[in-house]
Amino acid sequence: MDFKPMILFPELAHTVEKARQLPISEDRKEVLRPLINFIQNYVREGKACNLNFICTHNSRRSQFSQVWAQTAGDYFGIPVKCYSGGMEVTAFNERGGKSLEKSGFKISSQGSENPTYFIQYSEDRPPILCFSKLFDDPMNQAREFAAVMTCDHAEENCPFIPGAVARIPLHYADPKEFDGTDLEEMKYDERSMQIASEMFYVFAEVVKWV
């Protein structure tokens, strides 16, 4: 498959380079394989692929996953639309936004109680709009999407997701456990980098085999 890498902001490009050097265990690669296969099948059929990353509150892990997956997909020229949602509406946690900003994304926000974050990764692409919402919010793809479950709580408590043509478990540890501790910033950065590493691995594999 021919593609031209998208030009990321320089600081973000440096972060991506570091993320792609992080090791991914063979066991974890097996966990990622269903997501790779799902995307590959759509690309081979010449169709855009829709991914909805779902967690309980749509405040941390699912937001990280949406942002990094959209960035990775566009970087490799894969036609993918990434969304995120939850079972409850809260807010995109500001610690997550700060971590992404440190990684090199350009971020602005609008609103206060549940602000909308405009997250930009390249001058050539419009910003990603991130705010806490239900998984079936009107701005998300209503049908024919993969529901990528980023936390075990949502996996266990949301057995049926209307419109999903696939359900892919991809659980991540919650950095919320470290809120208010000395490890808070490190753990948010750690989780963001893990997700970045895995999303870039996923799309690199898609490019390799289509």
C-alpha positions as CSV (number, residue, x, y, z in Angstrom):
1,M,0.0,0.0,0.0
2,D,1.4,3.4,-1.0
3,F,1.1,6.2,1.5
4,K,2.7,9.5,2.3
5,P,3.3,10.1,6.0
6,M,1.5,13.1,7.4
7,I,3.6,15.9,8.8
8,L,3.1,16.0,12.5
9,F,4.1,19.0,14.7
10,P,7.8,18.6,15.4
11,E,7.5,18.0,19.2
12,L,4.7,15.5,18.6
13,A,6.8,13.8,15.9
14,H,9.5,13.3,18.5
15,T,7.0,11.9,21.0
16,V,5.7,9.5,18.3
17,E,9.3,8.3,17.6
18,K,9.8,7.5,21.3
19,A,6.4,5.8,21.5
20,R,7.2,3.5,18.6
21,Q,10.4,2.4,20.3
22,L,8.5,1.1,23.3
23,P,8.4,-2.7,23.5
24,I,5.1,-4.5,23.1
25,S,4.9,-8.0,24.4
26,E,3.8,-10.9,22.2
27,D,0.8,-11.4,24.5
28,R,-0.2,-7.8,24.1
29,K,0.2,-8.1,20.3
30,E,-2.3,-10.9,20.3
31,V,-4.7,-8.6,22.1
32,L,-4.2,-6.0,19.4
33,R,-4.6,-8.5,16.5
34,P,-8.4,-8.3,16.3
35,L,-8.3,-4.5,15.9
36,I,-5.6,-4.8,13.2
37,N,-7.7,-7.4,11.4
38,F,-10.9,-5.3,11.6
39,I,-9.1,-2.3,10.1
40,Q,-7.4,-4.4,7.4
41,N,-10.7,-5.9,6.2
42,Y,-12.2,-2.4,5.7
43,V,-9.1,-1.0,3.9
44,R,-9.0,-4.0,1.6
45,E,-12.6,-3.4,0.7
46,G,-11.9,0.2,0.0
47,K,-14.2,1.4,2.8
48,A,-13.6,3.9,5.6
49,C,-13.2,2.3,9.0
50,N,-15.1,3.5,12.0
51,L,-13.8,2.9,15.6
52,N,-15.6,3.9,18.7
53,F,-13.4,3.7,21.8
54,I,-15.6,3.1,24.9
55,C,-15.0,3.4,28.6
56,T,-17.3,4.0,31.5
57,H,-16.9,7.8,31.9
58,N,-15.2,8.7,28.6
59,S,-12.8,10.8,30.6
60,R,-9.3,9.3,30.2
61,R,-8.5,6.0,28.5
62,S,-11.1,6.2,25.7
63,Q,-10.1,9.8,25.0
64,F,-6.4,8.9,24.8
65,S,-7.3,6.1,22.5
66,Q,-9.4,8.2,20.1
67,V,-6.7,10.9,19.8
68,W,-3.8,8.5,19.3
69,A,-5.7,6.2,16.9
70,Q,-6.9,9.1,14.7
71,T,-3.4,10.5,14.7
72,A,-1.8,7.2,13.8
73,G,-4.4,6.4,11.1
74,D,-3.9,9.8,9.4
75,Y,-0.1,9.5,9.8
76,F,-0.2,6.2,7.8
77,G,-2.8,7.4,5.3
78,I,-5.5,4.9,6.5
79,P,-9.1,6.0,6.0
80,V,-10.3,5.8,9.6
81,K,-12.7,7.8,11.7
82,C,-12.2,7.5,15.4
83,Y,-14.7,8.4,18.1
84,S,-15.1,7.8,21.8
85,G,-17.9,7.6,24.3
86,G,-19.0,6.2,27.7
87,M,-21.8,4.8,29.7
88,E,-22.0,8.1,31.7
89,V,-21.2,11.7,30.9
90,T,-18.5,13.4,33.1
91,A,-15.7,15.4,31.5
92,F,-12.5,14.8,29.6
93,N,-10.2,14.9,32.6
94,E,-7.9,18.0,32.5
95,R,-4.9,15.8,33.5
96,G,-5.3,13.9,30.2
97,G,-5.4,17.1,28.2
98,K,-2.2,18.3,29.9
99,S,-0.5,15.0,29.2
100,L,-1.4,15.2,25.5
101,E,-0.3,18.8,25.3
102,K,3.1,17.8,26.8
103,S,3.4,15.3,24.0
104,G,3.2,18.0,21.4
105,F,-0.5,18.3,20.5
106,K,-1.8,21.9,20.2
107,I,-4.9,22.1,22.4
108,S,-7.6,24.7,23.1
109,S,-10.8,24.3,24.9
110,Q,-14.3,25.8,25.1
111,G,-16.7,25.5,28.0
112,S,-16.3,24.7,31.7
113,E,-18.4,21.9,33.2
114,N,-17.8,19.4,30.3
115,P,-15.5,21.4,28.1
116,T,-14.8,20.6,24.4
117,Y,-11.1,20.2,23.6
118,F,-9.8,21.0,20.2
119,I,-6.8,18.8,19.7
120,Q,-4.6,19.4,16.7
121,Y,-1.7,17.2,15.5
122,S,-0.9,18.7,12.1
123,E,-1.4,21.9,10.2
124,D,-2.9,19.7,7.4
125,R,-5.7,18.3,9.5
126,P,-8.7,19.7,11.4
127,P,-8.5,19.3,15.2
128,I,-10.0,16.3,16.9
129,L,-13.0,17.3,19.0
130,C,-13.0,15.7,22.4
131,F,-15.5,15.9,25.2
132,S,-17.2,13.4,27.5
133,K,-20.3,11.9,25.9
134,L,-22.3,8.7,25.7
135,F,-21.1,6.1,23.3
136,D,-24.2,6.7,21.1
137,D,-23.9,10.4,21.1
138,P,-25.1,11.9,17.7
139,M,-21.6,13.0,16.8
140,N,-20.3,9.4,16.9
141,Q,-20.8,7.0,14.0
142,A,-24.3,5.5,14.5
143,R,-23.8,2.2,12.8
144,E,-21.1,-0.1,11.3
145,F,-18.3,0.6,13.7
146,A,-16.0,-1.5,16.0
147,A,-16.7,-0.9,19.7
148,V,-13.3,-0.9,21.2
149,M,-13.7,-1.5,24.9
150,T,-10.9,0.3,26.8
151,C,-11.9,-0.7,30.3
152,D,-13.1,-3.9,31.9
153,H,-16.0,-2.1,33.8
154,A,-17.6,-1.0,30.5
155,E,-16.9,-4.4,29.0
156,E,-18.8,-6.1,31.8
157,N,-21.6,-3.6,32.2
158,C,-22.4,-2.8,28.7
159,P,-23.2,-6.1,27.0
160,F,-25.0,-4.7,23.9
161,I,-23.9,-1.8,21.8
162,P,-26.3,-0.8,19.1
163,G,-24.7,-0.3,15.7
164,A,-21.5,-2.2,16.5
165,V,-20.4,-4.8,13.9
166,A,-17.5,-5.9,16.1
167,R,-16.6,-5.7,19.8
168,I,-12.9,-5.6,20.6
169,P,-11.6,-5.7,24.2
170,L,-8.5,-3.6,24.6
171,H,-8.3,-2.8,28.3
172,Y,-5.9,-0.3,29.9
173,A,-5.1,0.4,33.5
174,D,-6.8,3.6,34.8
175,P,-4.5,6.5,35.6
176,K,-7.3,7.9,37.8
177,E,-6.0,5.6,40.6
178,F,-3.1,8.0,41.0
179,D,-5.0,11.3,41.1
180,G,-3.8,13.5,43.9
181,T,-0.6,11.6,44.4
182,D,3.1,12.3,43.6
183,L,2.8,9.7,40.7
184,E,-0.1,11.4,39.0
185,E,1.7,13.2,36.2
186,M,4.0,10.2,35.5
187,K,1.1,7.7,35.3
188,Y,-1.0,9.8,32.9
189,D,2.0,10.2,30.7
190,E,2.8,6.5,31.0
191,R,-0.7,5.5,30.0
192,S,-0.8,8.0,27.1
193,M,2.5,6.7,25.8
194,Q,1.4,3.1,26.0
195,I,-1.7,3.8,24.0
196,A,0.3,5.8,21.5
197,S,2.8,3.0,21.1
198,E,0.0,0.4,20.5
199,M,-2.0,2.6,18.1
200,F,1.0,3.2,16.0
201,Y,1.9,-0.5,16.1
202,V,-1.7,-1.3,15.0
203,F,-1.7,1.0,12.0
204,A,1.9,0.1,11.0
205,E,0.7,-3.5,10.8
206,V,-2.3,-2.5,8.7
207,V,0.0,-0.8,6.2
208,K,2.3,-3.8,6.1
209,W,-0.4,-6.3,5.2
210,V,-2.8,-4.5,2.9
